[in-house]
Amino acid sequence: MNASDPASAWISSNPPPYGSELALPFNKGGTFAVTLSINSQIGEIDCKVTSCSIVTRADHTKSSFRGADLFIPVTFK
């Protein structure tokens, strides 16, 4: 809840009060652009061996909404 993870971003133009300083607003048309710092190791998971993706989804305030789900495969060499 402190936006310190460089591998994730919270995008919301209408976050709850506790997220007003954490969430970045959507651009026109519902688009957004962020820079993420990722690497091939996520805890015990090695993305050089296991398929990994960058994922978008609705945040915890609308967790049943699946219209924002997007999986972008990434590979590491």
C-alpha positions in Angstrom: 0.0 0.0 0.0 2.9 2.3 -0.4 3.6 2.1 -4.1 7.2 0.9 -3.5 7.1 -2.1 -5.8 8.7 -1.1 -9.1 7.1 -4.1 -10.8 3.5 -2.9 -10.3 1.4 0.2 -10.8 -2.1 1.2 -9.7 -4.0 3.1 -12.4 -7.3 4.7 -11.3 -8.9 8.0 -11.9 -11.3 7.5 -9.0 -9.4 5.6 -6.3 -10.7 5.3 -2.7 -9.4 8.0 -0.4 -6.5 5.9 0.9 -5.3 5.5 -2.7 -5.4 9.1 -3.9 -1.7 9.5 -3.5 -0.8 6.0 -4.8 -2.9 5.6 -7.9 -2.0 7.2 -11.3 -5.0 8.5 -13.3 -6.0 7.1 -16.7 -5.2 9.2 -19.8 -7.8 10.2 -22.4 -9.7 7.3 -23.7 -8.8 5.1 -20.8 -5.2 4.6 -21.8 -2.1 4.6 -19.5 1.6 4.3 -19.8 3.9 3.2 -17.0 7.5 2.0 -16.7 7.9 -1.2 -14.7 11.2 -2.7 -13.5 10.9 -6.5 -13.9 13.4 -9.4 -13.9 13.3 -13.1 -14.6 13.0 -14.2 -11.0 9.7 -13.7 -9.0 10.3 -15.3 -5.6 10.8 -19.0 -6.4 9.5 -18.7 -10.0 12.1 -18.5 -12.8 10.5 -16.9 -15.8 13.3 -18.3 -18.0 11.7 -21.7 -17.2 8.0 -20.9 -16.5 5.8 -18.8 -18.8 5.3 -15.3 -17.3 3.3 -12.2 -18.3 2.7 -8.6 -17.5 -1.0 -8.5 -16.4 -3.6 -5.8 -16.2 -6.8 -6.4 -14.2 -9.4 -4.4 -12.4 -8.3 -3.3 -8.9 -9.6 -4.6 -5.7 -12.5 -2.1 -5.7 -14.0 -3.9 -8.7 -12.5 -7.4 -8.5 -15.5 -9.1 -10.3 -15.0 -6.9 -13.4 -13.0 -9.0 -15.9 -13.1 -6.6 -18.9 -9.7 -5.1 -18.0 -7.9 -8.5 -18.0 -4.9 -8.5 -20.3 -1.9 -10.9 -20.3 1.2 -9.8 -22.2 3.7 -12.6 -22.4 7.3 -11.7 -21.6 10.5 -13.7 -22.2 14.0 -13.5 -20.8 17.2 -14.7 -22.3 
